[in-house]
Amino acid sequence: MAGLFSRLKNGNDGADGGVPVRAFNNASRASLLESLEKSDLGWFWASDAKGVLSYISPPAAQRAGKPVEDIISMPMTDVFQPVEDSDDRGTERPLKFQLAARNSIKPVTVEINMGEGRSWWEIAAVPQTDNAGTFLGYHGIARDVSDTYESTRDAEKLSRYDSLTGLSNRHRMSHQLGATLTAFRASKRSCAIMLLDLDRFKQVNDTMGHPAGDELLKQVAARLQRVMGDNIEIGRIGGDEFQVIMPDEDDRGVLGELATRIIQMLSQPYSINGMRAIIGCSVGVAVAPFDGIEEDELVKAADLALYSAKGGGRGAFRFYSSDLRDQASYRHQIESDLRDAIARDELEMHYQPIVDAKTHRVACVEALMRWNHTDRGMISPADFIPVAEDVGIIRELGEWALHKVCTTIQEWPGDIRAAINVSAVQFSSDDFIEIVTRVLKSTGVDPARVELEITESVFVGDMDRALSMFHELKGLGVRLSLDDFGTGYSSLSYLRDAPFDKIKIDQSFVRGCTAEDNKNDAIIAAVVSLARALGMETVAEGVESKDEMRAVTEEGATLLQGMLFSRAIPGSEIVERLESGELEFVPRGPEKYRSDRRTEFRKIGLIHENDRYNVFLRNLSKTGAKIEGLLDVPIGTDVVVDLGGGQLAVACVRRSEGFSQGVEFETPLISDGAEGLCTRHRVSPYQIEAAGRPLRALNDDAVAAVTSTMHSNTKSFVEVEISKF
């Protein structure tokens, strides 16, 4: 105490030799300050030039939970710690900066945590110097602001965090992403984001109630935190939508694997109040600076990718690409036209044969909807069925299809069955049983010829209701088939209780089941064995090669379906075969399964040494491609293939004949989440910026402009006009 106030007490005598006025004033001031200390309205502290505390008010030491003598001689930074749970994360640097600069310490909140309790103080100080200007240390004040700080912190937390899940809310995620992108542009770093949307969440909410939906969201948040770890920012940005921010990640191989893990984790069953709920998840991925520079641009890119993932059948991920903007416009047009498709009589049903595994004679057909648009021609069901589900007309389409198929097969000779797909949305409607009953009665079809294909997603929510509906349908005489078995929602309990006649083994298990180190054959064998024990038939979907056909037949599958036997064909062709008795479908296709190879025909770039060429891409696989457009390229030539969108693949020519070359990639391509392939890495916009162009998201023109500056006086190869051949 004397150390701090000695200078206040040692005043000079008064000029008149009476009571020293200055000494009286200083003594009074010291007394006032002592009273202030004892009142706990404010405390004092002091440090030396090295930042070591030399004084602290006894009440302050008591509040900190340590004797004065234990605190004295401690470094200031050990006592006054930065507020670690502050959203700003900037408290520590300003305090240390002010101490190092020996500036005045502006009021700042610090944490006092010495193991005897936790509190928050506001401190301020002024530097002390001698007559020569030498820094002597600080004299400062402090006060306890714990109550105010905690209430303010709680209020701020409510404004920044989702009250239900505890994750960051939309406001905080927007702030974090904007700040991250701004900082990363300066340091030339990348940042990925994922947008997640829960599939069939609304169905859980509707069937199990909003409290169950809230509990489900909490469990989803907990699973996401387990998958992502502690250093990844996760937020719930509204309803059943989540966002993830991943700094310094631009490897699409890593991002694709992570998105797949998220989908698998979130698709596992949930236990809610003793009931079982199953949902799915779709994910859209975008990476800065490749897909966007500013926050709004990047979020829009991820949203388009998510939109594509949902449109492709859900339960999948997509990377953003510039093509998605055109696809979004195309989808909007589909949505507009689809509402009138039935009225314009543009919809029709085609039928894909399902054959006996031993005789290859047709045993059943699967009815598949086709849309023959007046202006656009045939539109894929993969394009318009998800749209129909989103805009709420899938029930209308489903009822039309049911009536159309039943009317058609009633006129077919014989007793061939037709399988009709039933969407989860259609199945969940309260009048579904009534609709099936009405269609069977109005068409007069034998119910035994009608097979309803139902996916496992119908078990989301109220399983008892689903099982009850199955038994009602069986009571009508129709057959039931479980479609896409094994794709993520399987449960032996409903197989035990539901009266299915058939299990369809998803094509993802059939495809490539003969490949080396592939364990799909074991899965097929297990499903077949299970179905046999339950008295059910099994259909192996997606059979495209003869070795796959032999494999699934040897494992015991009773029925086969796939392009090896036939695509979906118009009903008139089925009738011709029924009338002529030509019911056997001869397998026609490759002898062996080969890895997916996409047939394409588009112009791409090829770079060799200092020259860029225009070539055509004929087909593409993970490991290589077929290109056309250069004459007599020697085998062993190293090239770089520009696949567009900043995707440069280093490759080597392994086959060359005339103007056609087969190249092998140095690094295999990866799945883009859809049916396409992409490179793990892309040309960085930062590299393009370094070449003198503005920093912006990737576009083909910028990449081509940079690479087209390469040229030599004499090109090694001759470009060929493909249209001449």
N, C-alpha and C positions, 0 to 999 in steps of 0.2 A: 504493500500500500504506500509506504513512504517513498519507494522508488518512483512511483508514478506521479505522486503529488508533491514531491519535495520542492520542485521549482515553483509550484503554486504558493507554497507557504513561505519561502525565503524572499519576501519583498523588501524594498528599501524604506528607511525611516522617513517620516514626514518632514517637510522643510521647517515647520514651526517647533519641532522637537516634541510634539505631542504624540498621540497615538498614531502609529504608522498607517496612513490611510490605505496604501497599496497592500501592506501586509494584512490589514483587516479584510480588505476585499478578497485577497487570495485565500485566506483562511476560511472566509465565509463560502467561497466558491468550492473549496475542497470539502467542506462540511456538506454542502449541497450535493456534491457528486457522490459522497459516501451514502447519503440518505437515498439518493437515486438507486445506487447499487443494491441497498438493502430492501428497497421496495419492489425489486424485480421488474421495474419498468424498463430498465436498460442496464447493460453490463459494459465493462471495459476490458480491453486487452492491449497488450503491447508486444512487439517483437524486436529482436536485434537486427543488425544489418544482414545476417545470414538467414533470416527467416525463421529463427527459433523463438518460440514464445518466451517472453521474459516476465509477463504479468497476465493474470486473468482474474476477474472478479470471483471471489469465493462462491457467491450464489450460482454463478455460471458453471464453475467446476462441479458444484453439487448437482446441478441439473444434468451435467454431462455424465455423472456417475463415477467421478474420479476425484481424489483429493487434489488440492491445488498443487502440492509438491510433485505429484505424478504427471501433471500436465505441463508444468513449467519445464522448459528445456526440450519440449517436443517440437519438431518442425511444424510450422503452421499448416502445411499441406496434409499432415497426418491427422490433425485435429479437424480442420475445415475441409471436409471431403466433398467432391462434386456430387450433385444429386443424380444418382445413377438411373433412377426410374423416370427421369424427365424425358418427355417426348422430343425435346429439342436436342439432346445429346451434346449441346454446345456449352454447357455450364463450365466444364472442367477447363477447356482451353482459354476462355476469357479470364478466369481467375489466375491461372498460371501465367498467362501472358501479362496481366497487370502486375503480378509479383515480380516477374523477370524484368519488366520495364521500369519497375519502381514507381509506377504511376499511382495516383489516387485510386483507391478501390471503391468503385461505385457500389451501391447496395446490391448484394447478390445473395441468393439463398444457397446455403450449404447444408450438408448432412453431418450430424454428430452421431457417430456410431462407434462406441468404445467397448462394446460387449456388455454394457450395463444398461441397455436401453437405447432407443433410437429417437432422435428428435431433429428438428430442422430449425436453423437459425438464419436470420438475416444479418449480415455483417457489412461494415464499411470502414474505411480507414484513410488516413492521410500520411504521406511519408514525412519523416523527421530528418533534418539535416543540421550540421553545425555551421558556424560562421563561414567556413571555407566551402560550404556546399557539399560536404561529404555525407552520403546517405548513412543514417544511423539506425533506421528501422521504421516500424509503423506504430502509430497510436490509433487504436480503433474502438469502435463500439459494436455491440451485438444485442440482439433481442430474440427471444424464442417466438417463432411464428408457426409452431407445429400445428396448432388447431386450425389456423387460417390456411396453412399450406395443405393439410390433409383434405380439408373440405374443398379447397380449390382444385386439388389434384383429382379428387373423386368426381367433381363436376366436369373437369377437363377430360377425364377418362370416359365419362358417359358420352361426351361429345365426340370422342375419337374411337371408341370401341363398341362393338355390337353387344348389347346387353344380354342377348340370349346365348351366344356361343363364346363370348369373350375374345373373339377375333377382332382385328381392326375393321372399322366400318368403311363405307365408301369414301367419306371425307378424308380419313387418315390415309387410305390407300392412294387416293388421288394426290395428296400432299407428298407422300413418300415417293411415289413414282415420278412426279414432276421434279422433285429435288434430286432424285437419283439420276434422271436423264440429263438434267442440267450439268451436274457435276461430272458425269461420265463423258459428256461431249468434250469437255475441256481436257480430260485425261485420256481420250480415245479408247474408251472401254465399252463393252457391250452389256446388254441387260435383256433378259427374256421375261416375258409374262405369259401366264396361262389364265384363260377364262374357263371356268367349270360351270356346267349346268346339270342339275340332277334330272335324270329321266324318270318319268312316272311318279314324281314326288306328289303331284296334285292328286293322283289316284290314292295314295296313302292318306293324304289329308282328307279326301272326301269319304273314304271308307272307314278310316280309323279315328277321325276327328283331329282338330287342330292341336290339342295337347300332345297327341301322339306325333304329329308332324313336328312340333317344337322339339320333342325329345329326339326325334330322328336327326334333326339339324345339329343338335349338340353332339350326337355320336359321329356324325359326318365330320364335324370340326375336329373332334378328337382323333379320328383316323387320319385326317389330312396332316395334323401336327406330327403324328407318328411317322408318316411317310416322308414328310419334308424335312424334319429335324428342326433344331432350334434357331438356325441362322437364316431361315427363309421367311420372308414376310407373307402372311396369309391373311386374307380378309373376306368377310361376307359382305357383298356389296348390294344385297337386296334379295328378298325371297329365298329362292333356292340357288342363287348364283354366288360363286366364290371367285376370288382372284388370287394369284400367286405371283410374287415378284422375285426373280432369281438373278442377282447381279453377276456379272462376269461369266455368263454362260451363253455360248452361241453354237455349240456342237449339237446339231439336230439329231444325231444318234443318241446322245445322252438325254436330250429332251424327249425324244420319242419313247425311250425306255421308261423314263419317269412318268410320262403321261399314261403309258400302258399299266404301270404299277398302280397309279392312282385309280384308274378305271377298274382294275381287278379288285383293289382293296375296297372301294366304295360299293362295288357290286355284290359283295358278300352279304349274306342275310343279317338282319338286325333283329334284336329281341327288344320289344317295346311292350311293357305291361303284360308280359306273358304271351304276347302275340308275335308272330314272325312277319317281318316286312322285308321286301326285296325291291331295290331300286337300281338304277343304272347311272351312268355319268358320261357326258360328252365333254370334250376338251378342245379348245382352240388355242394355238400357240403362235406368238409373234415375237420377233427379236429386234431390238434396237442396236445399231442404226439401220439395219438391213431393211426392215419392214416399216420403219417410221422413226422420225427424229423427235418430234414433239409428243407429249403425253396423249393428246386426243388422237393423233394419227396412229400411234401404236395400239391404243385400246380399240380403235375402229378396225384395225387389221386383225387383231385377235378375235374380235367379235365376228368378223366375216368368216374366219377360220372355224369358230364355234358353230356358226350358222351352217357351214358346210358339213361339219361333223354330224350335226343333228339331222340335216337333210339326207345324209348318206345312210341312215338307218340307226343312228344313235349308238351309244356304247362304243364310241370310237374317238380318235383324235385327228386333228388336221393341222398342218402347218399353213400359215398364210402364204399365198402367192398372188401375184397381180391378176391372175386369171379369175380369182374369186369375185372380183368386182363385176366381171361380166356374168359370172354364174349367178350372182345375187340378182342381177337384172333379169336374167333368164328365169329364175325361180319366181320372181314377182309376176312375170308374164304368165307363167304356168298357173299360178294361183288365180290370176284374173280369168284365164280361159277355162280352168277346170270346172268352175261352177256351172258352166253351160255345156260341158262335154256330154252329159247324159241327154239333155234336151236336144242336142244336135246329132245324137246317135253316132258319136265318134268312138265310143268304147266298145270293145269286143273281147271275147274270151278265146284264148288259145289253150292247148292241152299238151302237156309233156308226158309221154308214156312212162309208166313205172312197170318194169318187167320182172318176171320170175327169175331168180338168180340162176336156176338150173336150165330152164328151157328157153329163156329170153323171150317168152310170149308175154304180151301185155296183160297185166292183171288189174291195172288201175291207171287212171290218168290224173295229173294234177292240173286243176284249172288255174290259169294265170291271166290276169287282166292286162290288156293292151289298149293303148290310146292312140288311135290313128287320127292325128290332128289334121284338120282341113288344109292348113298352110304349112305346118312344120313336119308333117309326116309322122312316122312312129316315134313316140316319146317313151323312154324307158320307165318301167314301174319304179325303179330306184329314184327317178326324178320326181314323179308325181304322187306316189303313195305317201311319203313323209309330209308333203305339202297338204295332202288331204287330211292327214292326222292333225296337223297344226291348225288348219283353218276350220276344222270341225265338220267336214263333210264325209269322213271315212265311213260313218255309219250308213249314210245314204248310198255310197258306192258299194259297201258290203252287202246291203240288202239287194241292190240291183244285181250284183254278181251271183248271189245265192239263187235269186229267182231265175236269172238267165241260165245258169248251169243246170238247175233242176228241170227247167223247161226243155233244154237241149237233150240231156241224157234220157229223158222220158221217151224221146223219139228215136233213140239209138237202138238198133237190134241187139239182142243178147242181154247180158246182165252185168256189163262192165261198170265198175264203180268210178266215181269222180271225187277227188279230194278238193275241198274249197278252203282257202285260207281265211281265218277269222282273226281280226286284229284284237289286241287287248282292249282298246277303246270300245270296239263293237261288242265284245263279250261282256264288258262291264255295264252296259246299258240295261236298265230295268226291264225293257220289253224284248230282250233278245230271244228268250224262249218263245214268247208269243209270236215273234216274227218268223222263227223257224217253223213253228206249228202251222202258221198261216200259209207259208210258201209250200210246204209239203202237201197241204190240203188242196191248195189252188192249182198246183201243177199235176197232182196225181202221181208223182214219182214214187217208186218203191223206196222207203227210207233206208233200206239196207244198201242201196246203191250210192248213198250220200255219205261222204266222209268229211268231217270237220277237222281241219288242221289247226291246232291251237298251240301257241308258244308258251313256254314256261312263265313268261311275264304275267300271265293272267292270275298267278298265285300271289301277286303283290297284294298286301292288305288282308282282306277277309278270306282266309283259306276255306273256312267252313262254307261260306256262300259259294265259292268256286266249286267245291266238291258236290254241294247240293245241286248246282246247275248241271254238272256232268251227269249226275244220276237222272235228272229230269230229261236231259237230251237222250240218254240211253233208253229211257222209257218211251221216247218217240220212235225208237228203232234205228236211229242213225248211228254210224260208227265214229269213233274218236281217235285222232292221231296226235301224238305229241311231237311238235315240230322243233327242229334245231336243238335236239337234246345235247346237253353237255357244254353249252356255250356260256355258262356262268351262273345259272340260277337253279341248278339241279338239286333235287332233294329226294332221297329214297322214300320219305314219308308220304309224299303225294303220289309217287309211283305205286306205293303199297295200297293207298286208299282210292285213287282215281281209276275209273273203269276204262282205261285206254285199250284200244285194240292194236295199236301200232306205235312204234317208236321210230322216229327218223333220226339217224345219226348225222350230225351236221357235217357239211362238206369240208369244213376246216380240219376234221380228223381223217377224212378219206383222202383229201388232196395230199399227195406226197407220202402216203403211208408206206410205200415201198422204198423210200429213200434211205440211204445209209444213216445209221444213228438216229432214226426217227422212231419214236415210241408210240405213234398213233395206232399201230396194229394191235398193241396190247390194250389200248383203250377200247378199240372196236370189239375185240374179243370179250372184254368185260361187259360192255353194253349188250352184246348179243346174248351172252350167258344170262345176264339179268333178265332180259326180255323173255328168253325161253322159259326161265323159271316162273315168270309171271303170266305165261301163256299169251305173249304178245308177238306180233310180227316185227321185223326190223327192216328199214329201208336205208340203204347206203346212198346218200345224196352226193352229187357232184362227181360221179365216176367219169373220168375223161381219158383214161389210158387202159390198155389191156392188162398191164401188170397190176393196176389198181383193182380192176374187175376180178382178177384171179385171187388177189389177196383178200378182199372183203368176202368173196364167196367161200374161200377156205376157212375164214373165221366164222362162217355160219350165217351171214346176212341172208335173209329170205327174199328180199326184193332189191332191185338196183334202179337208180335213176341218174341220168347225166347225159352230157353231149356225146359220149361214146355210142349211145344208142339212138338218141334223137333230141333235137331241140324241141321247144314248144311249137306245135303246129296248129293250124286252123282246124276247127271241128269237122269241116268237110273232108279233110284228109283222113281223120279218124274213122269217119263213117265209111269211106271207100274201103279201108282195110277191114272193117267189121263186116261189110257186105261181101267182100271177096274172100274172107277167111284168112287173109295175110296178117296174122297177129304176131308173128315173130319179128323182132327187130334185131338185125345182124349188127354186132358191134363193129363200128368203123372209126378208127382213130389210131394214134401212135401206139407202138408196142410198149413203150416205157414212159413213165412220168418224167418230165423235164421241168426244171425250175421255171417259174413264171417269166415269160418273155412277151413284152407288149409290142404288138404290131403298130407301127407309127409311120407317118409320112409327113415330115415337116423339115423346114430348112433350119439348119444350125450352123455354127461356126467351128472351124478346125484350125488350130494353130500349130505350125511346124517351124521350129527355129524362129526366124524373124518375120514369117509370113502368115497371114490369115486367109483362109479359104472359105468359100460357101459350099456346103455339102448338104445332102439330105439324110436324115435319120430314118432308117427303114424299120428296125426293131431294137428293143432295149431290154436288157436284163440287169440283174444286180452286178454281174461280173463283167459285162461287156455289151457291145452294140454292133449293129451292122450299118455301115454308112455307104453312101454312093455319091459320086460326083468328081472323083479324082482318078486319073489314069495311072496304072502301073506303079502303085506305091510299094516299095520293097517291104517284104516281111521283116519285122524287127524294128521298123521305124517308130521312134518315140514321138507322140503327138499329144496335144491338149485338146479335148473336146469341150466346146462351149455349148452346154445344154440349155442355156437361157436362164434368166433370173440370177445372174452372177454365179452360176454353177459351172465351174471349170473342173473337168475330170482328166487327170493325167492317165494316158493309155499307151499301149504298144500294139502295133499292127501284127496280128497273129495269122491272118489269112488275107490274101489279096488276089483278085482275079478281075482283070480288066478295070472297069470303073467302080468295082465293089470291093469293100474291105471289111474285115471283121476285126474289131479291136477289143483288147482286154484291159479293164481298168486296173490301175495300180491299187486303188482302195475301193472295195465294193460299195455300190450305192445302197441306200437304206429305204425302207418304206416311208412314204409321206403320210401314212395313216389311211389313205384311200386305197385305190388300186394302182397308184403310181409309185415312181421311184424318184429319189432325190439324192444330192450329195450331202455329206455331213456338214461341210463348210462352204461358204460362199465368198466371193470377192467383197472385201470390206469397203463400205462407202468412205471410210477414212483413207483408204488407199487411193480411191478415185479423187478425193479432195486433195490429196498430196500431189496428184497429177495436174492440179490447176483447175479443177471443176468444183462447183458449189457442193456443199455437204447436203445430201438429201437421200431419201430412201432409194433402194436399188431400182434401176430400170434398165432394160436391155440396151437402150440407146447409149446410156452412159458407159456401160461395160464395153459395148462394141466400139465406141469412140476411142476408148483408151487402148483396147487391143488392136484396133485397126490402124493405129499409128505405126505398127510394126510392118516393115517391108524391106525387101532386098532388091537389088537390081535385077536379079534373075531368080524366079521362083523355081523350086525343085520339082513341082508337079503341075500338070495341066488340068484345069477345071473343065468339066464336061457338062453340057446342057442335058439334064436327065430326060427332059421331055422328048428328045430325039430318039430314045431307045424304047 
